[in-house]
Amino acid sequence: MTVPAPDPQAVRSLNLDELGRLGLPVPPDQFPLVWEPGDTVELRPTAEIEARAAVLHLVLARCFGMPPEVGMSWLLGSHLVEMVTPPEWQFVMGSRGDHRSFVLHHDAVFALAWVLGLSRHLDPTSPSDDRLMEQLPHLPAGETFAAWRSRTLAAPRDAAEVAAVLDFYYCLDWGYLEAEREGLRLPGLIDSNAIGQRRWALEWAVVFRGPFHDAPAGWEEIDLST
């Protein structure tokens, strides 16, 4: 459902206060806003978010020893082949690509699970919810995508809430990278790689509408350079 985006300045002010509370560097005054006053916001369709989480979960399973033929069989049985990006396909089918970068997707899955209402928190100082694996498709048992969706019954969060958390992670991404560059102590148990993965998932899941927004980008097209 499309709703008015919250006041971006008010959201940014609260998020910068939280960065300060965490002891992280705060972005400069010219740090861009994620959206503008008057924009609207919505989440991608629930089935699309669920499919992205399931595909990333499968990619992680391949990282930890699932044979390629089992992965392919699951994708076919779940009718998700078309949801796999070219880099993911090369990795799932032939183990080609940066194994470490795919392992990091665990935190992207965590963020998507939070958007879907399947995880209780998205605390930037903590690792993923200890119930996360229970909330994802049970691949060893061959649970299909359709069976998983029936079991979990996702209840996506409010789009305005997710937008505010996206802005928080946008600022956190800058703060964590700057803290690591300066050799500062991080506030919790995760590093900038995990923060970046969570931001990636949130950037993909949230769709803003307004004069300065392009059409929603594909998973591999999300720009985290800013």
Secondary structure by P-SEA (a helix, b strand, c coil): cccccccaaaaaaaaaaaaaaaccccccccccccccccbbbbcccaaaaaaaaaaaaaaaaaaacccaaaaaaaaaaacccccccaaaaaaaccccccaaaaaaaaaaaaaaaaaaccccccccccccccccccccccccccccaaaaaaacccccccaaaaaaaaaaaaaaaaaaaaaaaacccccccccaaaaaaaaaaaaaaccccccccccccccccccccc
